[in-house]
Amino acid sequence: MLTRLVGADPVALAQALVRCPSVTPHEGGALALLATELAAAGFTVHRPVFSEAGTPDVENLYARFGDRSPVFVIAGHTDVVPPGDLGRWTREPFSGEIVGGVLHGRGACDMKGGLAAMTAAAIQFVRDNPDFPGSIAFLVTGDEEGPAVNGTVKLLEWAHSRGERFDHCLLGEPTNPERLGDMIKIGRRGSLTCRLTVRGKQGHVAYPEQTINPIRALARLLNAVDAEPLDAGTAFFGPSTLEFTTADVGNTANNVVPGEARAVMNVRFNDSWTPQSLEAEMRRRFDSARISGSYEAVFLPTNSVSFVTEPGPFVTMVSDAVAAETGLTPKLSTTGGTSDARFIKDYCPVVEFGTVGKTMHQVDESVATADIEGVCRITRLLLQTYFGRN
């Protein structure tokens, strides 16, 4: 464990965070480390723990420097996905080794490198500008890679109930596809999963007149829902996408028509839809198939809806800070999976920017230390511009 504070050094802080085995939902020392660093820099720190039946307790962190508006929020998560087969890793997943200018370890890319960079930038900024006209807050969860039930969504509710109000947020997810400066995320697609079950009539394949084959019916249902695009895209989003993830009958006999067939599909949808309107459209398409037998479509509850932070002064400010550091004009994107920005957008405009995301969730996850330092400088410049400090 650390014997000295490293908060103003983005690479040292990132290395220390990677060395914390904070696999969801375990805190692993990562939030405690951030709490120590932020408290030493003068932030008021809280560590709320949230619970819900059937889900693990989750530790979170809220910290704030200043008591004035505007409030600039830095958000992120310290939890990471499991490393998987340790034998496939070139280096121990939580060693935090730095070799040839690259920090190695689970979470280095997603998203401890970016979060460390932004934390260091904030610590540097308040050290040099203790009387700046506003406040900086941190929203950090240990539940982004898991169910996302006891994390950011409840942390936001907790902060709001205490009277905390936010003006803008920067979320440190790894947004860049190839190199630092490629992309910032100004929105995200929603996600809706459907589990489809078709019930037929089991029987001998030699007597099809005595059976109702659910496989044939399932094929018709899948074709009906996928025959036409859901939409053509919108101003800030590409077309919604539907992907089948499983299709199964569990039948080991070659002379039996099964009694049931199942499939699962997921839609990543744009702002043409709400979960409710999308479900209604999919049910309409299923009904149009007019199958033999019966079917049941179960749509899983979702807290993932599409949203966009439309280009304006804040988006421009972030883009300009990225361009000033990298020389690139970042693409404004709404691609990729879900993030905790879907919760934050209900409280203030949110933009995502972080390190290069090529190795996120992979074996031998890593991030260039130069990119960590670059994100730190970008965040520092953004804070200076946001609060009117040269």
Secondary structure, 3 states (H helix, E strand, C coil): CCCCCCCCCHHHHHHHHHCCCCECCCCCCHHHHHHHHHHHCCCEEECCEEEECCEEEEEEEEEEECCCCCEEEEEEECCECCCCCHHHCCCCCCCCCEECCEEECCCHHHHHHHHHHHHHHHHHHHHHCCCCCCEEEEEEECCCCCCCCCCHHHHHHHHHHCCCCCCEEEECCCCECCCCCCEEECEECEEEEEEEEEECECEECCCHHHCECHHHHHHHHHHHHHCCCCCCCCCCCCCCEEEEEEEECCCCCCCEECCEEEEEEEEEECCCCCHHHHHHHHHHHHHCCCCCCEEEEEECCCCCCCEECCCCHHHHHHHHHHHHHHCCCCEEECCCCCCCHHHHCCCCCEEECCCECCCCCCCCCEEEHHHHHHHHHHHHHHHHHHCCCC
